Amino acid sequence: MAQKPRMTKENIVPLYETKFLSLYDLQYAEGRHYFNASRNSLEAQACLLSDEEAKSKRADAVNIVFILREKGEEPKLLLSYEYRYPTGQFLLSPPAGMIDPADGVTEEALFTASVREIKEETGITVKATDRLFIVNPLVWSTPGMTDESNALMCAVVDVNDLSELNQKGAEGTELFDGFELLNRAQALKVFRNGRDKNGIYYSVYTWCALSYFLSGAWEE
């Protein structure tokens, strides 16, 4: 078994630090550098975790497979067009957001954050009678570039109509441009095309949401 480099705080050099994102130089060997764009502080860098700590790490954010069930209609996957600054495009995206410190450190934080982000980004309130559950407690986003991680959640919400849908809860840099409500056939088309209706590519988390919706694993 290959021996992995062990990092210490002394091997990590902060290059640029802001409230929301920082850049660190992981100097894992003499003259060797690996750069990490991270939402975590120096003390919370994932590369400092022991094997046991890594197994119990909490995700930094949530991405939500959001399924709406309207009476008399097929279940639909809700995705939105959110502007992504690095790509310069509105990308088809599932509801998502960071887990705030106020959400706590237990597994319950995943649920609290999911309910909040759904309300902010769609206007829909998740009710006690709806289903909200964990699909995967933590997946690394792009571990060759960042130690950011997301929990994959699923919300199956019953609605009488779609009058509550809105994107007025956008905060900070968030910018939205409408929704897509996809039944199974429509979701399969987007899944197979690898692009949205405008011909624009989407993120891997959208691919995850489409895949999970199409799998039927969310059904009771």
Secondary structure, 3 states (H helix, E strand, C coil): CCCCCCCCHHHEEEEEECCCCEEEEEEEECCEEEEEEECCCHHHCHHHCCHHHHHCCCCCEEEEEEEEEECCCCCEEEEEEEEECCCCEEEEECCEEECCHHHCCCCHHHHHHHHHHHHHHHCCCCCCCCEEEEEEEEEECCCCCCCCEEEEEEEEEEECCCCCCCCCCCCCCCCEEEEEEECHHHHHHHHHHCECCCCCECCHHHHHHHHHHHHCCCCC
